[in-house]
Amino acid sequence: MRQANGRLFIQVYNGAKIEKSSIHPFLLQAQGGVMVLDSLVNVAMEVFEHAAVDYTLLSHLEWASPFSPDSSNLHLQFLLRTFRFLVLGLNSRSTALFRKNLQLFFERMEQPRMKLFFLSLVWNDPLSHEALRVVSLKMAAQCIIVDVSSFKWTLDYKSFVIPQILCSLASDNAMIRQSALALTSLLSAIVVSNRELNKSFISLVRRINEASEELKMDAEQLKVIMANHMQQKTTATTSSALFGFIMSPDVPGHVKHGLLLALEHVNSTKILTSLLPVLNDMMIDGEQTAEPLKSTSSSVLSLLLERFTPHSASILSSKNGWESFLKVFNQLTLPTVLNSHTYTEFDVTGTANIQMLFIDHRKCGPRAAGYSH
Amino acid sequence: MVLAPQDILIEVVTKEFVCAIPKKEIKLSIVKELLDIITTTDKTVTARQARRALKRISFDAELLLESLEFIPHPAKADEEKVASCIHVQIINNE
């Protein structure tokens, strides 16, 4: 969309232009502060129909953070905002109109993979409203249920689908977990050969499906289920695949955070050693900026640091392990913003579980409330 | 509230954690780092956390033996120096 000589043009795929007169009445209504809802939808869909969106992104990308500050992916941002508008409009009095336009919206995504990738951006977007995330999970289930067997690719170790579902299962919101469990229920029914059993996420998905009732009740159960599942010798490749996502620079921070939460009780010296480069990179990134870390990054950093436990303490015998530990220990000027919880006094008499760490900032006083640079 | 990764890692240092570290040198280094933090930091929270971490650690004689090893001074040169200082002092007092 661009403005030239006072006239508004919309560039389309085939180079044709729509002059402003066709949407002029709607713009007048909007400028006047009066916009009938149906008119707004029609204008939005007019823009959507003629916007030059690159849909091939949805079939080529594995990961994306459309709303991160350094993201230049306007196509995805546009699609996400349009989707959000249409879904939220389903609650309006013009439900039928929004539903019809939602179908038009998805018609452009010809391949199921495109739809699933797009929906995964919504259902695991930390900035999205929870209702939107639930709706996108339900839509994904509707997409899969049409022909479940054709979604075998979702179980591949390289696929984005299972990690994104795990992040949703780690959510505190029971509705989100329940909707994610509907997906695992569908995917667990996919038939695989014995050879593929230990070369895909199928055994993990089936285990999660078996424990769906516990997971609906309690988000913490995911950590227990993952820990129990990963203790089996046959799940080494699954564990390696999941930690591979955490180590990958392409995977967004909120996905890493969700996976680290799910894998919180899956720890060892070997695993922590493999995560050291991620920790070191985060420390380097933090040193290079005076800004506090964003909450997702600080949550990821916290979860990584919490992996220094008695179980993995032998990592300090290695040069890399000790250097990384010392680097953080000596780091005085790297601020991190933890999640905005209220902190209370930490009880040192109990076991030092980092999750129980709370500091009463009121007792500490303003001098210790923050860091000076 | 703004906290540093250092604060999180200090809380990692528990009795069990230090016991699980196989090398004595590493254990001592951690103790040294905690002492450094207490003496150098201007952050009340950090100092308090480091103090509490030190209280959590179990110190045994074997861990501290090296630090407590008595290193004798060179005998004659120092004794003469001390003696001459005392002599000067006595003379001045007179």
HADDOCK unambig.tbl for C-alpha pairs under 7 A between the chains (distance, minus, plus):
assign (segid A and resid 305 and name CA) (segid B and resid 9 and name CA) 6.34 0.50 0.50
assign (segid A and resid 306 and name CA) (segid B and resid 12 and name CA) 6.96 0.50 0.50
assign (segid A and resid 308 and name CA) (segid B and resid 12 and name CA) 6.53 0.50 0.50
assign (segid A and resid 309 and name CA) (segid B and resid 12 and name CA) 6.70 0.50 0.50
assign (segid A and resid 309 and name CA) (segid B and resid 17 and name CA) 6.07 0.50 0.50
assign (segid A and resid 310 and name CA) (segid B and resid 16 and name CA) 5.83 0.50 0.50
assign (segid A and resid 310 and name CA) (segid B and resid 17 and name CA) 4.16 0.50 0.50
assign (segid A and resid 310 and name CA) (segid B and resid 20 and name CA) 5.48 0.50 0.50
assign (segid A and resid 313 and name CA) (segid B and resid 17 and name CA) 6.22 0.50 0.50
assign (segid A and resid 313 and name CA) (segid B and resid 20 and name CA) 5.83 0.50 0.50
assign (segid A and resid 313 and name CA) (segid B and resid 21 and name CA) 5.40 0.50 0.50
assign (segid A and resid 314 and name CA) (segid B and resid 20 and name CA) 6.81 0.50 0.50
assign (segid A and resid 314 and name CA) (segid B and resid 21 and name CA) 5.37 0.50 0.50
assign (segid A and resid 314 and name CA) (segid B and resid 22 and name CA) 6.25 0.50 0.50
assign (segid A and resid 316 and name CA) (segid B and resid 21 and name CA) 6.98 0.50 0.50
assign (segid A and resid 317 and name CA) (segid B and resid 22 and name CA) 6.98 0.50 0.50
assign (segid A and resid 317 and name CA) (segid B and resid 23 and name CA) 6.63 0.50 0.50
assign (segid A and resid 328 and name CA) (segid B and resid 5 and name CA) 6.29 0.50 0.50
assign (segid A and resid 328 and name CA) (segid B and resid 6 and name CA) 5.52 0.50 0.50
assign (segid A and resid 329 and name CA) (segid B and resid 6 and name CA) 4.86 0.50 0.50
assign (segid A and resid 329 and name CA) (segid B and resid 9 and name CA) 6.56 0.50 0.50
assign (segid A and resid 330 and name CA) (segid B and resid 6 and name CA) 6.92 0.50 0.50
assign (segid A and resid 331 and name CA) (segid B and resid 6 and name CA) 6.09 0.50 0.50
assign (segid A and resid 334 and name CA) (segid B and resid 4 and name CA) 5.89 0.50 0.50
assign (segid A and resid 335 and name CA) (segid B and resid 2 and name CA) 6.25 0.50 0.50
assign (segid A and resid 335 and name CA) (segid B and resid 3 and name CA) 5.79 0.50 0.50
assign (segid A and resid 335 and name CA) (segid B and resid 4 and name CA) 4.75 0.50 0.50
assign (segid A and resid 336 and name CA) (segid B and resid 2 and name CA) 5.83 0.50 0.50
assign (segid A and resid 336 and name CA) (segid B and resid 3 and name CA) 5.38 0.50 0.50
assign (segid A and resid 336 and name CA) (segid B and resid 4 and name CA) 5.23 0.50 0.50
assign (segid A and resid 336 and name CA) (segid B and resid 5 and name CA) 6.77 0.50 0.50
assign (segid A and resid 337 and name CA) (segid B and resid 1 and name CA) 6.65 0.50 0.50
assign (segid A and resid 337 and name CA) (segid B and resid 2 and name CA) 4.99 0.50 0.50
assign (segid A and resid 337 and name CA) (segid B and resid 3 and name CA) 6.29 0.50 0.50
assign (segid A and resid 338 and name CA) (segid B and resid 2 and name CA) 6.79 0.50 0.50
assign (segid A and resid 338 and name CA) (segid B and resid 3 and name CA) 6.99 0.50 0.50
assign (segid A and resid 352 and name CA) (segid B and resid 11 and name CA) 6.73 0.50 0.50
assign (segid A and resid 352 and name CA) (segid B and resid 12 and name CA) 6.95 0.50 0.50
assign (segid A and resid 352 and name CA) (segid B and resid 14 and name CA) 6.40 0.50 0.50
assign (segid A and resid 354 and name CA) (segid B and resid 11 and name CA) 6.75 0.50 0.50
assign (segid A and resid 364 and name CA) (segid B and resid 45 and name CA) 6.51 0.50 0.50
assign (segid A and resid 368 and name CA) (segid B and resid 43 and name CA) 5.48 0.50 0.50
assign (segid A and resid 368 and name CA) (segid B and resid 44 and name CA) 5.36 0.50 0.50
assign (segid A and resid 368 and name CA) (segid B and resid 45 and name CA) 5.86 0.50 0.50
assign (segid A and resid 369 and name CA) (segid B and resid 1 and name CA) 6.40 0.50 0.50
assign (segid A and resid 369 and name CA) (segid B and resid 2 and name CA) 6.86 0.50 0.50
assign (segid A and resid 370 and name CA) (segid B and resid 1 and name CA) 6.69 0.50 0.50
assign (segid A and resid 370 and name CA) (segid B and resid 2 and name CA) 5.16 0.50 0.50
assign (segid A and resid 370 and name CA) (segid B and resid 3 and name CA) 6.89 0.50 0.50
assign (segid A and resid 371 and name CA) (segid B and resid 2 and name CA) 6.99 0.50 0.50
